[in-house]
Amino acid sequence: MLTDTSIELRSAKPSIMLRAVTWLMSKRTPVFPHAASDFRDYMAARDLPKDAPMPAKFEQRFRVEHWEAAGQPVVTLHPKSGAAEWQMLYFHGGGFVLPMFKEHWPLAAEMVEQCGVSITVPLYEVVPESSYAVQDAIADAAFAKLAGDHDPAKIILNGDSAGGHMALSLALRLARAGGPQPGKLALFAPWLDVTMQDEAIRAVEPHDIMLKIGTLRSCGAMFAGDRDPASAECSPLYTSAEDLALLPPTRIWT
């Protein structure tokens, strides 16, 4: 379970396991085309994306609830014993444009079993077939439902990559609005700047086997829609210190 302490953990070099995983991933088709122009062509030509189905065995491992928020599907996984004291609202990554991956389901399952929480997973519609407003709507509605049924102080907002952005953006909207607030914020490698402005990224890019700057900028512009991608609304990295101070206890894993 998350604590209120702040700890920075680093390893001097990648472990043997991480190096092996990196090698295996380098042999797979990348999540996105590496060239921005190829990415735009890929998005224009793709079929309507579908969420990876929840593994059938989850029905035996967990108590599963299927419901809707803002007209979109949501799945909650409870421990077999029933609803947990702590509730986690988890947003999957995928650059706002990709649906739930099959790899996200085991991650959700592990968080239930290792942390002893109930986890709620919104299967949100993706850009550009939908819009950021629809994604915000399911986030807002899912939290409102959880906060109506449970102590909001026992709710953790969680997400990876673009999902980390969604969790943080939801926390900021809730903080500005007042009313029920989540107890904790947990972000896995959150995508905080969709413009990718930091020049230090260029030194990292050659070593990244999955993602490239131009592709991500094109993806960020697609997500932003009619908004300025460099605004704090689209890129939470530029949120004011005053607004950041309103957030609940927060931990970031990278």
Backbone torsions as a table, in degrees:
resi	resn	phi	psi	omega
1	MET	NA	145.8	178.6
2	LEU	-63.6	144.5	175.0
3	THR	-113.7	176.8	179.8
4	ASP	-91.3	4.2	-180.0
5	THR	-87.4	157.4	178.6
6	SER	-115.1	120.1	-176.6
7	ILE	-131.9	134.2	174.6
8	GLU	-106.4	123.7	-179.3
9	LEU	-118.0	128.4	178.8
10	ARG	-133.1	149.2	169.0
11	SER	-112.0	146.6	-174.3
12	ALA	-66.9	-34.1	179.6
13	LYS	-152.1	160.7	-178.5
14	PRO	-60.1	142.8	177.2
15	SER	-70.4	165.8	176.5
16	ILE	-59.5	-40.5	-179.9
17	MET	-62.9	-44.6	-179.1
18	LEU	-64.2	-39.7	177.9
19	ARG	-64.4	-36.5	177.9
20	ALA	-67.5	-42.8	178.8
21	VAL	-63.4	-41.2	179.0
22	THR	-60.8	-42.7	179.0
23	TRP	-62.8	-44.6	179.5
24	LEU	-63.4	-42.1	-179.7
25	MET	-65.9	-31.5	-179.5
26	SER	-66.7	-18.1	-179.7
27	LYS	-90.4	-6.6	-178.6
28	ARG	-93.7	160.6	174.0
29	THR	-63.8	130.9	-177.5
30	PRO	-64.0	153.7	179.0
31	VAL	-58.5	-44.4	177.0
32	PHE	-121.8	149.3	168.6
33	PRO	-55.9	146.3	-174.7
34	HIS	-78.7	-22.8	178.6
35	ALA	-96.0	138.4	-177.8
36	ALA	-59.7	-40.5	-180.0
37	SER	-64.8	-39.6	177.3
38	ASP	-65.4	-35.6	178.3
39	PHE	-63.3	-44.5	-179.4
40	ARG	-64.5	-39.7	177.8
41	ASP	-65.4	-41.2	179.8
42	TYR	-61.3	-45.0	-178.7
43	MET	-67.0	-37.0	-178.8
44	ALA	-68.6	-28.6	-173.5
45	ALA	-100.5	-7.0	-171.1
46	ARG	-74.1	157.3	170.9
47	ASP	-76.1	161.1	178.1
48	LEU	-58.6	120.4	-175.3
49	PRO	-70.4	149.5	-179.9
50	LYS	-124.9	144.3	176.8
51	ASP	-67.0	142.1	172.5
52	ALA	-62.4	132.4	-177.7
53	PRO	-66.7	146.9	174.8
54	MET	-63.2	133.7	178.2
55	PRO	-56.2	135.6	-176.5
56	ALA	-59.4	-31.7	-177.1
57	LYS	-67.5	-15.3	178.3
58	PHE	-62.6	-28.5	179.5
59	GLU	-63.2	-26.6	177.0
60	GLN	-90.0	-31.7	-176.4
61	ARG	-78.5	-29.8	-172.8
62	PHE	-134.1	167.8	166.2
63	ARG	-92.2	116.4	-169.5
64	VAL	-107.2	132.5	173.2
65	GLU	-116.6	133.2	173.6
66	HIS	-112.0	125.8	-179.9
67	TRP	-149.4	-175.5	-179.0
68	GLU	-128.9	148.2	172.0
69	ALA	-136.6	128.7	-177.6
70	ALA	52.3	36.5	176.7
71	GLY	75.3	10.2	-178.7
72	GLN	-119.0	151.6	-175.2
73	PRO	-72.5	146.8	178.4
74	VAL	-138.1	141.6	176.4
75	VAL	-122.6	132.4	172.9
76	THR	-115.6	129.2	175.8
77	LEU	-107.0	117.8	174.8
78	HIS	-103.8	153.5	167.4
79	PRO	-56.8	157.3	-179.1
80	LYS	-56.3	-29.3	-178.0
81	SER	-74.5	-11.8	179.2
82	GLY	121.3	-172.7	-176.9
83	ALA	-57.8	133.4	-178.3
84	ALA	-82.9	165.2	177.2
85	GLU	-64.0	-42.2	178.9
86	TRP	-98.6	135.7	177.7
87	GLN	-111.2	137.6	177.9
88	MET	-118.6	128.3	174.7
89	LEU	-103.2	111.1	-170.6
90	TYR	-113.6	127.3	177.4
91	PHE	-108.6	122.7	-178.9
92	HIS	-74.6	154.6	176.2
93	GLY	-84.2	-178.8	-178.6
94	GLY	139.2	23.7	175.7
95	GLY	64.5	20.8	-177.0
96	PHE	69.3	-7.9	-172.8
97	VAL	-114.6	-8.2	-179.5
98	LEU	-115.7	144.5	-178.0
99	PRO	-80.3	-173.3	178.5
100	MET	-57.3	124.8	175.4
101	PHE	-82.6	157.5	174.9
102	LYS	-62.7	-27.5	179.3
103	GLU	-70.8	-20.3	-179.5
104	HIS	-72.7	-31.4	-177.4
105	TRP	-62.6	-47.7	176.9
106	PRO	-61.5	-33.9	176.7
107	LEU	-61.4	-47.0	178.6
108	ALA	-60.2	-42.8	-179.2
109	ALA	-62.4	-41.8	-179.4
110	GLU	-65.0	-36.7	-179.9
111	MET	-66.7	-35.7	175.6
112	VAL	-63.3	-48.7	-171.9
113	GLU	-77.6	-36.2	-177.3
114	GLN	-83.9	-33.0	-176.6
115	CYS	-100.2	-13.3	179.8
116	GLY	70.0	28.3	-179.1
117	VAL	-105.1	163.0	162.7
118	SER	-90.8	136.4	-176.8
119	ILE	-120.3	130.7	179.0
120	THR	-109.0	128.2	-174.0
121	VAL	-120.1	103.7	173.7
122	PRO	-73.4	129.2	176.8
123	LEU	-96.7	76.0	-168.8
124	TYR	-77.2	151.1	175.0
125	GLU	-68.2	150.2	-172.5
126	VAL	-112.5	160.3	176.2
127	VAL	-82.9	148.2	1.7
128	PRO	-91.8	-1.9	179.1
129	GLU	-63.0	-28.6	174.2
130	SER	-120.0	-152.7	-177.6
131	SER	-146.0	166.3	177.3
132	TYR	-58.8	-33.3	-178.5
133	ALA	-63.8	-36.8	178.2
134	VAL	-69.4	-37.1	177.0
135	GLN	-66.3	-41.8	176.6
136	ASP	-62.5	-36.8	-176.2
137	ALA	-64.4	-42.7	-180.0
138	ILE	-69.7	-35.7	177.5
139	ALA	-62.1	-47.6	-179.4
140	ASP	-62.3	-45.2	-176.3
141	ALA	-69.1	-38.9	179.7
142	ALA	-64.9	-43.2	178.1
143	PHE	-64.3	-42.6	-179.1
144	ALA	-59.3	-40.4	178.6
145	LYS	-65.8	-46.4	179.5
146	LEU	-63.1	-43.2	-178.2
147	ALA	-68.1	-23.3	176.4
148	GLY	-78.2	-24.4	-176.5
149	ASP	-102.5	-17.4	-174.7
150	HIS	-138.3	166.1	175.0
151	ASP	-65.4	116.3	-178.5
152	PRO	-56.6	-30.5	179.7
153	ALA	-67.3	-12.0	177.4
154	LYS	-107.0	24.7	176.0
155	ILE	-109.9	130.3	175.9
156	ILE	-106.1	126.4	171.0
157	LEU	-90.2	130.2	-170.9
158	ASN	-142.2	150.6	174.7
159	GLY	-175.6	158.0	176.9
160	ASP	-115.7	140.1	175.7
161	SER	56.3	-120.6	176.9
162	ALA	-60.8	-30.7	175.8
163	GLY	-66.4	-32.5	173.5
164	GLY	-65.0	-38.1	173.6
165	HIS	-59.7	-45.4	-179.2
166	MET	-63.1	-41.6	179.6
167	ALA	-64.8	-44.8	179.4
168	LEU	-65.3	-44.0	-179.7
169	SER	-62.4	-39.8	176.6
170	LEU	-62.8	-45.1	179.8
171	ALA	-60.0	-39.7	179.5
172	LEU	-68.2	-40.7	177.6
173	ARG	-62.0	-42.2	180.0
174	LEU	-65.6	-40.2	-179.1
175	ALA	-64.5	-40.8	-179.2
176	ARG	-70.6	-31.1	-176.2
177	ALA	-82.3	-17.2	-171.8
178	GLY	75.7	-164.5	-179.7
179	GLY	78.8	-164.3	-177.1
180	PRO	-59.0	136.7	-178.4
181	GLN	-121.8	145.1	175.4
182	PRO	-69.1	158.2	-178.1
183	GLY	-82.4	-31.5	-175.5
184	LYS	-149.4	159.0	179.6
185	LEU	-129.7	123.6	-177.4
186	ALA	-126.1	119.1	-173.6
187	LEU	-121.1	126.7	176.9
188	PHE	-101.1	108.2	178.7
189	ALA	43.4	57.5	-175.3
190	PRO	-67.6	142.7	176.7
191	TRP	-86.2	102.6	-170.5
192	LEU	-101.5	-17.0	-179.2
193	ASP	-136.0	101.5	-176.5
194	VAL	-75.8	-8.1	176.7
195	THR	-88.7	-13.4	178.8
196	MET	53.8	49.6	-172.6
197	GLN	-78.6	-25.7	-173.8
198	ASP	-65.4	117.3	-178.1
199	GLU	-63.7	-21.3	178.5
200	ALA	-63.7	-20.0	179.4
201	ILE	-61.3	-30.6	-176.4
202	ARG	-63.7	-29.1	178.0
203	ALA	-73.8	-24.1	-178.8
204	VAL	-87.0	-33.4	-171.1
205	GLU	-52.1	-44.3	-178.0
206	PRO	-60.2	-21.9	-177.6
207	HIS	-95.1	-4.3	-178.3
208	ASP	-91.9	114.7	-176.4
209	ILE	-85.1	-7.6	-175.2
210	MET	-107.8	-42.6	-166.0
211	LEU	-126.8	145.0	-179.8
212	LYS	-127.9	150.8	-172.1
213	ILE	-59.3	-50.4	-176.8
214	GLY	-60.9	-41.6	178.3
215	THR	-62.3	-44.5	-178.2
216	LEU	-67.4	-36.5	176.6
217	ARG	-63.7	-40.8	177.7
218	SER	-64.6	-39.9	178.2
219	CYS	-64.8	-43.1	179.2
220	GLY	-63.0	-39.6	177.8
221	ALA	-65.6	-36.5	177.7
222	MET	-64.5	-41.5	177.8
223	PHE	-66.3	-41.6	-175.8
224	ALA	-62.6	-34.6	-179.8
225	GLY	65.3	-120.4	-176.8
226	ASP	-88.8	8.6	-178.5
227	ARG	-101.1	166.2	175.3
228	ASP	-78.4	118.6	-179.3
229	PRO	-58.7	-25.3	-179.3
230	ALA	-86.5	-0.6	178.4
231	SER	-73.2	156.8	178.5
232	ALA	-62.4	-28.0	178.6
233	GLU	-62.7	-38.5	-179.5
234	CYS	-91.6	-33.2	-176.7
235	SER	-124.9	90.3	-173.0
236	PRO	-60.9	-13.0	176.3
237	LEU	-56.5	-28.1	-175.5
238	TYR	-97.2	16.5	175.2
239	THR	-65.8	143.5	-178.7
240	SER	-65.5	152.4	177.7
241	ALA	-60.2	-33.4	-179.9
242	GLU	-64.1	-42.5	179.0
243	ASP	-71.5	-38.4	178.7
244	LEU	-62.5	-31.8	179.8
245	ALA	-66.6	-15.8	-179.9
246	LEU	-83.3	-9.8	-174.4
247	LEU	-71.8	154.6	174.3
248	PRO	-72.2	172.4	175.3
249	PRO	-49.8	130.3	-169.2
250	THR	-127.8	139.2	173.2
251	ARG	-131.1	138.1	-179.1
252	ILE	-121.6	130.8	173.2
253	TRP	-109.4	134.1	179.4
254	THR	-132.7	NA	NA
